[in-house]
Amino acid sequence: MNPVLNGTALIVTALFLLWMAYSNIDKPAKSFWAILALGFVLRFFVALDPFLHDWDERFHALVAKNLMDDMLKPLLHKTLIFQYDIKDWTNNYIWLHKPPLTLWFMAISMHLFGVSELAVRLPSVIFSTLSLVLTYKIATSLYPENKTVGLTAMFLQCVNGFVIEISGGRVPTDHVDTLLLFWIELGVWILIRQNSMKRNYDKIFLLAVITSLAILTKWFVALLIPFLLFCFEYINKKSPFLTGLGKFFITGFFGTMIPFLWAAFLGYNYPVEFSWEQSMNTRHFYEVIEEHGGEWWYYLDKARINWNEGIYIVMIVFVYNTVTKRDNIGIFLLIWVAVPYILFSAFATKMNGYVLIASPAIFIITGKFVVKSWQTYKRHWQVLAALIVVLSLRYCIERVKPFHQSPDGTVQAKLINSIKSLTPDSSSSIVLNNPFYIETMFYTNIVSRRGVPSSSDITTAKQYFTHVSVISDGNNLPEWITGDTSIQIISTAR
């Protein structure tokens, strides 16, 4: 792939679609389709990265590949020969570090289109693009008098570099949070559509199903859906307090039934691994896991990068207008933003992707600010609105990196190509001391492990495998390994 040609094609296509969206702003349908096409193009471009990303995509990809053989048995290392530590999610056997739904979608995609990076990312590309539709639908339902708010919110999400990066697997929590965002948005869209269902329990049933799918994506953060149902109906006086609370518990109860069955299945079949992972989920609240910590203002500080530097002004203005005008829609959107921000700020472990579920409300709030500033305020507000759009586009370019070729990807591809050329592509082959052990098992049928092997590891490898290789960077292997003629040494030294 030529990064210059690919980047040029992307920019030309993006500029054309931007022009189509802007020139048809008075024709919402045409502008909508132009923005949707732009969102798909940007996400598809990022999904074309010709390598697996370090965190967390490569682990998700390998487990999904192994699920193709047994959808009920999530494995990281498919071949169990060496001892493993269940506490090390990057090198264990039964892999329960994430719920299964995202991995199932990835496995189905690879079953249909073959094992590749693009097949891994294709579900996220689709769901992230569909999320743009939901943002537009939610915004136009909340503000039906001005569809430009919906188009602007949709556009801001379309070009948001953080949303695009996470859908392409470039940053941690990747495809899991992309799918969770879709379920949260789908749930919100259904709960605000007051007149779309003749019977109220139809809505409760649908929201319970969506909550169930969201829990199978990322456990109990999905209960944000029934909580927002309660808030929306109470704020807008659709239900008395106790009735709304009842809907919350009913939706939550039925929404957790299928996930509880899955949890029971895991607890019965893999009790030790399941117990450990659940304890890890709890420890995120009071313990910094894997150095992912930060002060209580961590997410507030990241907001300027995730959304744009103008977000602080936008939120201050929105809060002021909401409070002074007692705007129920504004209160609902603020709750949607505040709950994830407050909840995850209280956690000791902090990761940027955790607050992604608040992003649609942020885009709608920002879209409303941009449209109102441009249509009704004075020139200095119009300049600020234009600046917010420009900053969003800048971060889009910065995160998409149209002309960038990753050196990490080049190193990864070079080593794996060397392994393929020197090692039979078979489960009877093993490569030890492999820094790209996960990628090797994804791209080939070869068994692989990280770390310099011990003498007992070598003995075990020779017992179970017909071809044993060890990777050397030129000086990290003991002489008793390099001097063993039955072991193939694959050198990475330049």
C-alpha positions as CSV (number, residue, x, y, z in Angstrom):
1,M,0.0,0.0,0.0
2,N,1.3,3.4,-1.0
3,P,0.5,5.8,1.9
4,V,0.9,8.9,-0.4
5,L,-1.6,7.6,-3.0
6,N,-4.0,6.3,-0.3
7,G,-3.9,9.5,1.7
8,T,-4.4,11.6,-1.4
9,A,-7.4,9.5,-2.5
10,L,-8.9,9.9,1.0
11,I,-8.5,13.7,1.1
12,V,-10.0,14.2,-2.3
13,T,-12.9,11.9,-1.5
14,A,-13.4,13.6,1.9
15,L,-13.3,17.1,0.4
16,F,-15.9,16.2,-2.2
17,L,-18.2,14.7,0.5
18,L,-17.7,17.7,2.7
19,W,-18.6,20.0,-0.1
20,M,-21.7,17.9,-0.8
21,A,-22.7,18.0,2.8
22,Y,-22.2,21.8,3.2
23,S,-23.8,22.8,-0.2
24,N,-26.9,20.8,0.6
25,I,-27.3,22.0,4.2
26,D,-30.8,23.3,3.3
27,K,-31.6,19.8,1.9
28,P,-31.3,17.6,5.0
29,A,-31.6,14.3,3.1
30,K,-28.8,15.0,0.7
31,S,-26.5,16.4,3.4
32,F,-27.3,13.4,5.6
33,W,-26.2,10.9,3.0
34,A,-23.0,12.9,2.3
35,I,-22.1,13.0,6.0
36,L,-22.9,9.2,6.3
37,A,-20.7,8.4,3.3
38,L,-17.9,10.6,4.7
39,G,-18.1,8.8,8.1
40,F,-17.9,5.4,6.4
41,V,-14.9,6.4,4.2
42,L,-12.9,7.7,7.2
43,R,-13.6,4.6,9.2
44,F,-12.9,2.2,6.4
45,F,-9.6,4.0,5.7
46,V,-8.4,3.6,9.2
47,A,-9.5,-0.1,9.1
48,L,-7.1,-0.7,6.3
49,D,-4.0,-0.5,8.5
50,P,-2.1,-3.6,7.4
51,F,-1.2,-4.8,10.9
52,L,-2.8,-5.5,14.2
53,H,-2.6,-2.8,16.9
54,D,-0.9,-3.5,20.2
55,W,-3.7,-2.6,22.7
56,D,-6.1,-4.2,22.8
57,E,-6.9,-5.2,19.2
58,R,-4.4,-8.0,18.7
59,F,-5.8,-10.0,21.7
60,H,-9.4,-9.5,20.6
61,A,-8.5,-10.5,17.1
62,L,-6.8,-13.8,18.2
63,V,-9.5,-14.8,20.6
64,A,-12.1,-14.1,17.9
65,K,-10.2,-16.2,15.4
66,N,-10.1,-19.1,17.9
67,L,-13.9,-18.7,18.5
68,M,-14.4,-19.6,14.9
69,D,-13.9,-23.2,16.0
70,D,-16.0,-23.1,19.1
71,M,-18.1,-20.0,19.8
72,L,-18.6,-21.0,23.5
73,K,-14.9,-21.4,24.3
74,P,-12.9,-18.2,24.2
75,L,-9.2,-19.1,23.9
76,L,-6.1,-17.0,23.7
77,H,-3.5,-19.8,23.3
78,K,-5.3,-22.5,21.4
79,T,-2.7,-25.1,22.2
80,L,-2.4,-25.8,26.0
81,I,1.1,-27.3,26.6
82,F,3.0,-24.9,28.8
83,Q,1.9,-23.7,32.2
84,Y,0.1,-20.3,32.2
85,D,-1.0,-17.7,34.7
86,I,-4.7,-17.0,34.7
87,K,-3.9,-13.6,36.2
88,D,-2.1,-12.5,33.0
89,W,-4.8,-11.7,30.4
90,T,-2.1,-11.2,27.8
91,N,-0.8,-14.7,28.0
92,N,-3.3,-17.1,29.5
93,Y,-5.5,-19.9,28.1
94,I,-9.2,-19.4,28.7
95,W,-9.7,-15.7,27.9
96,L,-12.6,-14.0,29.7
97,H,-11.1,-10.5,29.9
98,K,-14.0,-9.1,27.8
99,P,-17.6,-10.3,27.3
100,P,-18.2,-12.3,24.2
101,L,-20.5,-10.3,21.9
102,T,-17.9,-8.1,20.2
103,L,-15.7,-11.1,19.7
104,W,-18.6,-13.1,18.2
105,F,-19.2,-10.4,15.6
106,M,-15.5,-10.4,14.7
107,A,-15.5,-14.2,14.5
108,I,-18.6,-14.1,12.2
109,S,-16.9,-11.5,10.0
110,M,-13.7,-13.6,9.6
111,H,-15.8,-16.6,8.9
112,L,-17.5,-14.7,6.0
113,F,-14.5,-12.8,4.7
114,G,-11.5,-14.7,5.8
115,V,-8.9,-14.1,8.5
116,S,-7.6,-10.6,8.1
117,E,-7.2,-7.2,9.8
118,L,-10.1,-5.7,7.8
119,A,-12.4,-8.6,8.7
120,V,-11.6,-8.0,12.3
121,R,-12.5,-4.3,12.0
122,L,-15.4,-4.5,9.6
123,P,-18.1,-4.9,12.3
124,S,-16.8,-1.8,14.1
125,V,-16.7,0.2,10.8
126,I,-20.4,-0.8,10.3
127,F,-21.6,-0.1,13.9
128,S,-19.6,3.1,14.1
129,T,-21.2,4.3,10.9
130,L,-24.7,3.3,12.0
131,S,-24.0,5.2,15.2
132,L,-23.9,8.4,13.1
133,V,-27.5,7.7,11.9
134,L,-28.6,7.2,15.5
135,T,-27.0,10.5,16.6
136,Y,-28.9,12.3,13.9
137,K,-32.1,10.5,14.8
138,I,-31.7,11.3,18.5
139,A,-30.9,15.0,17.9
140,T,-33.8,15.5,15.5
141,S,-36.1,13.8,17.9
142,L,-35.0,16.1,20.7
143,Y,-34.8,19.2,18.5
144,P,-37.3,18.6,15.7
145,E,-37.7,22.3,14.9
146,N,-34.2,22.5,13.5
147,K,-32.7,19.5,11.7
148,T,-29.5,21.4,11.2
149,V,-28.7,20.6,14.8
150,G,-29.0,16.9,14.0
151,L,-26.8,17.2,10.9
152,T,-24.2,19.2,12.8
153,A,-24.1,16.7,15.7
154,M,-23.8,13.9,13.1
155,F,-21.0,15.7,11.3
156,L,-19.1,16.3,14.5
157,Q,-19.3,12.6,15.4
158,C,-18.5,11.7,11.8
159,V,-15.1,13.5,11.8
160,N,-14.2,13.0,15.4
161,G,-10.7,11.6,15.5
162,F,-11.2,9.8,18.8
163,V,-14.3,7.9,17.7
164,I,-12.6,7.0,14.4
165,E,-9.4,5.8,16.0
166,I,-11.3,3.6,18.5
167,S,-13.4,2.1,15.8
168,G,-10.2,1.2,13.9
169,G,-8.6,-0.5,16.8
170,R,-5.8,2.0,17.1
171,V,-6.3,2.8,20.8
172,P,-7.3,0.7,23.9
173,T,-10.8,-0.6,24.4
174,D,-11.2,-0.4,20.6
175,H,-14.0,-2.5,19.1
176,V,-15.7,-3.3,22.5
177,D,-16.4,0.4,23.2
178,T,-17.4,1.0,19.6
179,L,-20.1,-1.7,19.9
180,L,-21.2,-0.5,23.3
181,L,-21.6,3.0,22.0
182,F,-24.0,1.7,19.3
183,W,-26.2,-0.1,21.9
184,I,-26.3,2.9,24.1
185,E,-27.4,5.1,21.2
186,L,-29.9,2.6,20.0
187,G,-31.4,2.4,23.5
188,V,-31.6,6.2,23.8
189,W,-33.3,6.5,20.4
190,I,-35.9,4.0,21.4
191,L,-36.6,5.5,24.8
192,I,-37.2,9.0,23.5
193,R,-39.6,7.9,20.7
194,Q,-42.7,8.5,22.8
195,N,-45.3,7.9,20.1
196,S,-43.7,5.2,18.1
197,M,-45.2,2.2,20.0
198,K,-48.8,1.7,20.9
199,R,-48.1,-0.3,24.0
200,N,-45.7,0.9,26.6
201,Y,-44.4,-2.6,27.4
202,D,-43.2,-2.9,23.8
203,K,-40.6,-0.3,24.5
204,I,-39.6,-1.9,27.8
205,F,-39.1,-5.2,26.0
206,L,-36.9,-3.7,23.3
207,L,-34.9,-1.8,25.8
208,A,-34.4,-4.9,27.9
209,V,-33.1,-6.7,24.8
210,I,-30.7,-3.9,23.9
211,T,-29.6,-3.7,27.5
212,S,-28.9,-7.4,27.4
213,L,-26.8,-7.0,24.3
214,A,-24.9,-4.1,25.8
215,I,-24.1,-6.1,28.9
216,L,-22.8,-8.9,26.8
217,T,-20.6,-6.2,25.2
218,K,-19.2,-4.6,28.3
219,W,-20.9,-5.8,31.4
220,F,-23.0,-3.6,33.8
221,V,-22.1,-0.1,32.4
222,A,-24.9,-1.0,30.0
223,L,-27.4,-0.3,32.8
224,L,-27.0,3.3,31.7
225,I,-29.8,2.5,29.3
226,P,-32.6,1.8,31.8
227,F,-31.3,4.6,34.0
228,L,-31.6,7.1,31.1
229,L,-35.1,5.7,30.5
230,F,-36.0,6.6,34.1
231,C,-34.5,10.1,33.8
232,F,-36.1,10.9,30.5
233,E,-39.6,9.9,31.5
234,Y,-39.4,11.5,35.0
235,I,-37.9,14.8,33.7
236,N,-40.5,15.1,31.0
237,K,-43.3,14.0,33.3
238,K,-44.1,10.9,31.2
239,S,-44.2,8.7,34.3
240,P,-44.5,9.4,38.1
241,F,-41.4,8.8,40.1
242,L,-42.4,5.3,41.3
243,T,-43.6,4.2,37.9
244,G,-40.4,5.4,36.3
245,L,-38.4,3.6,38.9
246,G,-40.4,0.5,38.3
247,K,-39.6,0.7,34.6
248,F,-35.9,1.0,35.4
249,F,-35.9,-2.1,37.6
250,I,-38.0,-4.1,35.1
251,T,-35.8,-3.2,32.1
252,G,-32.7,-3.9,34.2
253,F,-34.0,-7.2,35.5
254,F,-35.0,-8.6,32.2
255,G,-32.0,-7.1,30.5
256,T,-29.7,-9.0,32.8
257,M,-31.3,-12.4,32.4
258,I,-29.4,-13.6,29.4
259,P,-26.1,-12.2,30.6
260,F,-26.6,-14.0,33.9
261,L,-27.1,-17.2,32.0
262,W,-23.8,-16.6,30.1
263,A,-22.1,-15.8,33.4
264,A,-23.5,-19.0,34.9
265,F,-22.1,-20.9,32.0
266,L,-18.7,-19.4,32.4
267,G,-18.8,-19.9,36.2
268,Y,-19.7,-23.6,35.7
269,N,-17.1,-24.4,33.0
270,Y,-14.3,-22.0,33.9
271,P,-14.8,-21.2,37.6
272,V,-11.3,-20.1,38.4
273,E,-10.8,-17.8,35.4
274,F,-14.3,-16.4,35.7
275,S,-13.9,-15.6,39.4
276,W,-10.5,-13.9,38.8
277,E,-11.9,-11.7,36.0
278,Q,-14.9,-10.6,38.0
279,S,-12.6,-9.7,40.9
280,M,-10.5,-7.7,38.4
281,N,-13.6,-5.8,37.3
282,T,-14.4,-4.9,40.9
283,R,-10.8,-3.8,41.6
284,H,-11.0,-1.2,38.8
285,F,-13.0,0.9,41.2
286,Y,-10.5,1.1,44.1
287,E,-7.2,0.1,42.5
288,V,-5.1,1.4,39.6
289,I,-4.8,-1.6,37.2
290,E,-1.8,-1.8,34.9
291,E,-0.8,1.8,35.6
292,H,-4.0,3.2,34.1
293,G,-4.5,5.8,36.7
294,G,-5.0,9.5,36.9
295,E,-6.4,12.4,39.1
296,W,-10.1,13.0,39.4
297,W,-10.0,15.5,36.6
298,Y,-8.4,13.0,34.2
299,Y,-11.4,12.9,31.8
300,L,-12.1,16.6,32.1
301,D,-8.5,17.2,31.0
302,K,-8.8,14.7,28.1
303,A,-12.0,16.4,26.9
304,R,-10.0,19.1,25.0
305,I,-8.3,16.4,23.0
306,N,-11.2,13.9,22.6
307,W,-13.7,16.6,21.5
308,N,-11.9,19.9,21.0
309,E,-10.6,22.8,23.1
310,G,-13.8,24.7,22.8
311,I,-15.8,22.1,24.6
312,Y,-15.4,23.8,28.0
313,I,-17.0,27.0,26.7
314,V,-19.7,25.0,25.0
315,M,-20.6,23.1,28.2
316,I,-20.6,26.2,30.4
317,V,-23.0,28.0,28.0
318,F,-25.2,24.9,27.7
319,V,-25.4,24.4,31.5
320,Y,-26.2,28.1,32.0
321,N,-29.0,28.1,29.3
322,T,-30.4,24.8,30.6
323,V,-30.6,26.0,34.2
324,T,-32.0,29.5,33.5
325,K,-34.5,28.2,31.0
326,R,-35.3,25.0,32.9
327,D,-34.9,23.1,29.7
328,N,-35.9,19.4,30.2
329,I,-34.1,18.2,27.0
330,G,-31.0,20.0,28.2
331,I,-31.2,18.3,31.6
332,F,-31.5,14.9,30.0
333,L,-28.4,15.5,27.8
334,L,-26.4,16.8,30.8
335,I,-27.3,13.7,32.8
336,W,-26.2,11.5,29.8
337,V,-22.8,13.3,29.9
338,A,-22.5,13.6,33.7
339,V,-23.2,10.0,34.7
340,P,-20.3,8.4,32.7
341,Y,-17.9,11.3,33.6
342,I,-18.7,11.2,37.3
343,L,-18.8,7.4,37.5
344,F,-15.5,6.8,35.8
345,S,-13.8,9.7,37.4
346,A,-14.5,8.0,40.7
347,F,-12.8,4.8,39.5
348,A,-9.1,4.4,40.4
349,T,-8.4,2.9,37.0
350,K,-9.0,5.3,34.2
351,M,-8.9,4.7,30.4
352,N,-9.9,7.2,27.8
353,G,-12.4,5.0,26.1
354,Y,-14.6,4.6,29.1
355,V,-16.4,7.9,28.5
356,L,-17.0,7.3,24.9
357,I,-20.7,6.4,25.7
358,A,-21.2,10.1,26.6
359,S,-20.0,11.3,23.2
360,P,-23.4,11.4,21.4
361,A,-24.8,13.8,24.0
362,I,-21.6,15.9,23.7
363,F,-21.9,16.1,19.9
364,I,-25.6,17.1,20.2
365,I,-24.8,19.8,22.7
366,T,-21.9,21.1,20.6
367,G,-24.0,20.9,17.5
368,K,-26.8,23.0,19.1
369,F,-24.2,25.5,20.2
370,V,-22.6,25.8,16.7
371,V,-26.0,26.1,15.0
372,K,-27.4,28.7,17.4
373,S,-24.2,30.7,17.4
374,W,-24.1,30.8,13.7
375,Q,-27.8,31.6,13.2
376,T,-28.7,34.0,16.0
377,Y,-25.6,35.2,17.9
378,K,-23.2,38.0,17.1
379,R,-20.0,37.7,15.0
380,H,-17.6,36.7,17.8
381,W,-19.9,33.8,18.6
382,Q,-19.9,32.8,14.9
383,V,-16.1,32.9,14.9
384,L,-16.1,30.5,17.9
385,A,-18.5,28.2,16.3
386,A,-16.4,28.1,13.1
387,L,-13.3,27.5,15.2
388,I,-14.9,24.5,16.9
389,V,-15.6,23.0,13.5
390,V,-12.1,23.7,12.3
391,L,-10.6,22.2,15.5
392,S,-12.7,19.1,15.0
393,L,-11.4,18.7,11.5
394,R,-7.8,19.3,12.7
395,Y,-8.1,16.5,15.2
396,C,-9.7,14.3,12.5
397,I,-6.7,14.7,10.3
398,E,-4.3,14.2,13.2
399,R,-5.9,11.0,14.3
400,V,-6.7,9.5,10.9
401,K,-3.1,10.2,9.7
402,P,-3.7,9.9,5.9
403,F,-0.1,9.8,4.9
404,H,1.4,8.0,7.9
405,Q,3.1,4.6,7.6
406,S,3.6,3.0,11.0
407,P,7.1,1.8,11.7
408,D,5.7,-0.6,14.3
409,G,3.6,-2.2,11.6
410,T,6.6,-2.5,9.3
411,V,8.7,-4.2,12.0
412,Q,5.8,-6.6,12.8
413,A,5.2,-7.5,9.1
414,K,8.9,-8.1,8.5
415,L,9.3,-10.5,11.4
416,I,6.1,-12.4,10.6
417,N,7.1,-12.7,7.0
418,S,10.4,-14.1,8.1
419,I,8.6,-16.6,10.3
420,K,6.4,-17.7,7.5
421,S,9.3,-18.2,5.1
422,L,11.4,-20.2,7.6
423,T,8.8,-22.1,9.6
424,P,6.2,-24.6,8.3
425,D,2.7,-23.1,8.7
426,S,1.4,-25.8,10.9
427,S,0.2,-26.4,14.5
428,S,3.2,-28.8,14.7
429,S,5.5,-25.7,14.6
430,I,6.4,-23.4,17.5
431,V,8.2,-20.1,17.7
432,L,9.6,-19.1,21.1
433,N,10.8,-15.7,22.4
434,N,8.5,-14.0,19.9
435,P,7.7,-10.3,20.6
436,F,4.8,-10.7,18.1
437,Y,3.5,-14.0,19.5
438,I,-0.1,-13.0,19.3
439,E,0.1,-11.7,15.8
440,T,2.0,-14.8,14.7
441,M,-0.8,-17.0,15.9
442,F,-3.4,-14.8,14.2
443,Y,-1.7,-14.7,10.8
444,T,-0.5,-18.4,10.8
445,N,-1.3,-21.7,12.4
446,I,2.0,-21.7,14.2
447,V,2.1,-21.9,18.0
448,S,4.0,-19.1,19.6
449,R,5.1,-17.8,23.0
450,R,6.9,-14.7,24.3
451,G,9.9,-14.6,26.5
452,V,13.3,-16.4,26.5
453,P,12.5,-20.1,27.0
454,S,14.0,-22.1,29.8
455,S,15.5,-25.5,29.4
456,S,12.3,-27.2,30.5
457,D,10.4,-25.1,27.9
458,I,12.7,-26.3,25.2
459,T,12.3,-29.9,26.3
460,T,8.5,-29.6,26.3
461,A,8.6,-27.9,22.9
462,K,10.7,-30.7,21.4
463,Q,8.4,-33.3,22.8
464,Y,5.2,-31.8,21.3
465,F,6.4,-30.0,18.1
466,T,8.3,-31.3,15.1
467,H,9.7,-27.8,14.3
468,V,11.1,-25.6,17.1
469,S,12.3,-22.0,16.4
470,V,13.6,-19.3,18.7
471,I,13.8,-15.7,17.8
472,S,17.0,-13.8,18.6
473,D,17.9,-10.1,18.4
474,G,21.5,-11.0,18.3
475,N,22.4,-11.1,22.0
476,N,19.5,-12.2,24.1
477,L,19.8,-16.0,23.9
478,P,22.1,-18.2,26.0
479,E,24.7,-20.2,24.2
480,W,23.0,-23.6,25.0
481,I,20.1,-22.5,22.8
482,T,22.1,-21.0,19.9
483,G,24.4,-24.0,19.9
484,D,21.6,-26.5,19.7
485,T,21.4,-27.5,16.0
486,S,17.9,-29.0,16.4
487,I,16.6,-25.5,17.1
488,Q,16.1,-23.0,14.3
489,I,17.3,-19.5,15.2
490,I,15.4,-16.7,13.5
491,S,17.4,-13.5,13.8
492,T,15.9,-10.0,14.0
493,A,19.3,-8.3,14.2
494,R,20.0,-5.9,11.4
